[in-house]
Amino acid sequence: MTKSELIAQLAADNAHLRQQDIEALVTVIFERITETLAEGGRVELRGFGAFSVKRRDARTGRNPRTGESVAVPGKAAPFFKPGKELREIVNGGPPQIPLRTRRG
């Protein structure tokens, strides 16, 4: 599902909201998640999962063509760990609480 498909689905499910408002909300949510991760923080969405940043140390790699040693700098990579409820749903198990009626 793309961002535009998500917005369209949310607009269809929430006819009382304008599509422009939904688009603004989705954009703000994604921006806040991105900003938090860029600052080295963690974002946890209960029942869904947690976004965090994993640090990779600098290392010496090899150029596969020449076999020459190459210095690979350290870097950070975004990481997602799914929550228990999401894993159960994806694996065909029923959610413990229906997602549409859940609040909080």
PyMOL commands that set and color helices and strands:
alter all, ss='L'
color gray80, all
select helices_A, chain A and resi 3-13+19-38+84-90
alter helices_A, ss='H'
color red, helices_A
select strands_A, chain A and resi 43-45+49-56+59-62+69-72+75-82
alter strands_A, ss='S'
color yellow, strands_A
deselect
rebuild
show_as cartoon
